[in-house]
Amino acid sequence: MKILILGAGQVGGTLAENLASEANDITIIDTDAVRLRELQDRLDIRTVQGNASYPSVLRQANAEDADMLIAVTNSDETNMVACQVAKILFSTPTKISRVRASAYLSSNELFGEGGFPIDVMISPEHLVTRHITRLIEYPGALQVLEFSKGLVRLVAIRATKGGPLVGRELSYLSAHMPRIETRVAAIFRKDRAIMPRGDTVLEDGDEVFFIAGADHIRSVMSELQPLVKNYKRIFICGGGNIGQRLAHTLENRYQVKLLERNHERCVLLSENLRKTVVLEGNAADKDILLEENIENTDVFCAVTNDDEANIMASLLAKRLGARKVFTLINNPDYVDLIQGGEIDVAISPQQTTIGSLLTHVRRGDVVNVHSLRRGAAEAIEAIAHGDHKSSKVIGRRLDEINLPQGTTIGAIVRHNEVLIAHDHLRVQPDDHVILFLVDKSRVREVEKLFAVGLTFF
């Protein structure tokens, strides 16, 4: 597939890295020559320097041959205009754009018929807010991902001493909880992937990915670590787009405080938030945190635009008694360094956004993609089409399907019914199949597995 990426920032660069490794023809446009050279030295891609919305620059990047344009520059206006130019001058089939400003997102007319011709709109702030909200809803989880409109969830959790399943074989789970349907999709032990079997013994510190229906998530989590009390008090550091959206989402269910250092922004937040307590000040000020009883806070979320400020505020809050700290980190090199120590969860906007973008790049009928473990692993929801003659999966039992190495099927959703994967289960037409890949380099093999043969047409 010929893909044109506009913007070589963290999202654009990470996306290029993901797609270039999958034999796509990638061209990336940016004004920063140094950044482009750095990417070209590392990746097998073509680069073009210039303003991504200029017709001449898009023509230089061979936009007329592109199958897809993905606009992820730091400017909403550049992204939106680039999609318009791609439509009018080059008839680009698929146009994906990142739009961040709520002033644009709140106007449906802008993107409807006759508006900007954007086929798929990505809002990082919305995605990050949803990601953090799920972590707050499921105390103790490292990641909570949805499939089939929330019917199925994939949860990452750290196995901790005191959990009934820790130190036992996985087969104990079904014996101990016979009425709960779940499947462990993968285990990561000291960053090494382990394909789970019934006789696999779970160890303290293992990162476990399991799949279950939405109603059973908490029950399974209680087997992997001592039960964590529900969160009540949330403290948000940073009143930007993410901070405001997060407070708005949480304020009707939790006690929310939001700390912002800019006075004008505080006034605006106070006018727009109904139940959130808005505070003016610096999160690095120990006295402010103590005055606001940080020791009674269940979750401290640092979501400013400054990675260093987020890290320092989180470390301070943790040492002053905050129960859990979630830290927004834009620099991917920092994520592995800080998560799992005093900072409980490091949140990467790039990885959160990449999954949504990959959903529209995958071949075949793929309706959901989630990038996991900083892009090394992937979870996919694919729809099975065809019949037993044209498809490599339809009509076959799960144990008869020749899955790529390191790939597991976790569940099937059939007519809104969740079927946790068992060997005897057969795939039927239009089933939503949820797969977990510990090695995302195998994704092309999975796509081929779900491709429909010509005999179907």
LINZIKA-V941000 format. One line per field, one symbol per residue. ss: DSSP state (a for helix, b for strand, c for the rest). phi: phi as a letter, one per 30 degrees, with the letter a starting at -180 (. if undefined). A space follows every 10 residues. Layout:
BEGIN
ss=???
phi=???
END
This chain:
BEGIN
ss=cbbbbbccca aaaaaaaaaa ccccbbbbbb ccaaaaaaaa aacccbbbbc ccccaaaaaa ccaaaccbbb bccccaaaaa aaaaaaaaaa cccbbbbbcc caaaaccaaa cccccccccb bbcaaaaaaa aaaaaaaccc bbbbbbbaaa cbbbbbbbcc ccccccccbc aaaaaacccc cbbbbbbbbc cbbbcccccc bcccccbbbb bbbaaaaaaa aaaacccccc ccbbbbbccc aaaaaaaaaa ccccbbbbbb ccaaaaaaaa aaccccbbbb cccccaaaaa accaaaccbb bbccccaaaa aaaaaaaaac cccbbbbbcc caaaaaaabc ccbcbbbcaa aaaaaaaaac cccccbbbbb bbccccbbbb bbbccccccc cccbccbaaa ccccccbbbb bbbbccbbbb cccccbbccc cbbbbbbcca aaaaaaaaac cccaaac
phi=.cbcccjcdd dddddedddd dcicccbbca dddddddddd dcbdbcbbcl ddcdeddddd diddcddacb cbddcedddd deddddddcb hddbbcbdbc ddddddcddd cddjcddcdb cccedddddd ddeddddbej dcabccbhhi dbbcbcbddb ejdeddjcdd ddddddbdcc cabddabcch icdbddbecd cdcejdcccb cadedceddd eddcaeecdd dbcccccjcd ededdddddc ddcbdccbcb dddddddddd dccdcddccc lcdddedddd dchedcddbc ccbddceddd dddddddddd jddbbcbdbd ddddeddcdj cdcdbccced dddeedddec cddidccabb dbhhjdcacb cccdbjbddc cdbdicdddc dddeeicbcc abcbhicdcd dbeddcdcei dccccbcdbd ddddddeddc dcddddc
END
